[in-house]
């Protein structure tokens, strides 16, 4: 079971690695950093809101404290010392609340400053990561395109491999058909196969063509030898005359002219 689990995890890891696109991973990481930055900014806003509420409460308590102080003075001026003492006791309680709120206000102000500084640092980090992300994505895209072009030129890519196999099969079939056509021509020429179209020559005509072709070759060979040996024009004419006699049928000999000594019978 442990071995099966390890094999399954290895296969899964390989499949995920093949399906993973670094550009998509970088975009996802950038998105998570933006979300974190948004949370920090929201925290800064919440702390600032709490600080503002404390400031409002402090203002209200300070206003009440001033009012009680005025009431105590007025009661003391009217000879009501008891009312003045009550006003001053209440003012003392308000002063304790004001001191507690001022301490909380200082704490919130310090937290707000820390969160603001953290938000600024995180913003700078996100901006730097965005620049680096775009650079890495551009480099990866260029390398991927260069790899595909190299595979296409070398023929090791899947698409070009299929094209190469198709071309190889076409060349093999063409060579096979050419060999078959040449073999059929040789068999027809030798008479091993009969031409059903009726255009083939019989064996006598084929032999005569072969002999005439051989004689033409011999005559041409003699003419070339004569030219190389520097033969006279008469030799060349004789060779050419021999070619014409071989090409034309022999004519019947003409009758010899009558001798001048033969008796002539003139018409009277």
CORQUIKA-V679614 format. One record per pair of residues at least 4 apart in sequence whose ideal C-beta (glycine too) atoms are under 6 Angstrom apart, sorted by the first residue. I is the first residue (numbers start at 1). J is the second residue. D is the distance in Angstrom with one decimal. If there is no record, write none. Layout:
{{I & J & D} {I & J & D}}
This chain:
{{16 & 20 & 6.0} {22 & 140 & 5.6} {23 & 137 & 4.7} {26 & 133 & 4.5} {30 & 133 & 5.5} {33 & 126 & 4.9} {37 & 122 & 5.1} {37 & 126 & 5.6} {40 & 118 & 5.9} {40 & 119 & 4.7} {40 & 122 & 5.8} {41 & 119 & 5.5} {43 & 115 & 5.4} {44 & 115 & 4.4} {44 & 116 & 5.5} {44 & 119 & 5.7} {47 & 108 & 5.8} {47 & 111 & 5.2} {47 & 112 & 4.5} {47 & 115 & 5.9} {48 & 112 & 5.5} {50 & 108 & 5.4} {51 & 108 & 4.3} {51 & 109 & 5.8} {54 & 101 & 5.5} {54 & 104 & 5.8} {54 & 105 & 4.6} {57 & 101 & 5.7} {58 & 101 & 5.1} {61 & 94 & 5.3} {61 & 97 & 5.6} {61 & 98 & 4.8} {64 & 94 & 5.6} {65 & 91 & 5.2} {65 & 94 & 4.6} {68 & 87 & 4.7} {68 & 90 & 5.2} {68 & 91 & 4.0} {69 & 91 & 5.7} {71 & 87 & 4.4} {72 & 84 & 4.3} {72 & 87 & 3.6} {72 & 88 & 4.8} {75 & 80 & 4.2} {75 & 83 & 3.6} {75 & 84 & 4.1} {76 & 84 & 4.1} {129 & 133 & 5.9} {151 & 156 & 5.2} {151 & 157 & 3.7} {152 & 157 & 5.6} {152 & 160 & 5.2} {155 & 160 & 4.9} {155 & 164 & 5.1} {187 & 192 & 4.4} {187 & 193 & 4.3} {188 & 193 & 5.2} {188 & 195 & 5.9} {195 & 200 & 3.5} {201 & 205 & 4.1} {201 & 206 & 5.1} {215 & 246 & 5.8} {219 & 243 & 5.0} {222 & 239 & 5.6} {223 & 239 & 4.8} {226 & 231 & 3.7} {226 & 235 & 5.1} {226 & 236 & 5.9} {231 & 235 & 3.9} {237 & 241 & 6.0} {244 & 248 & 5.9} {258 & 262 & 5.3}}
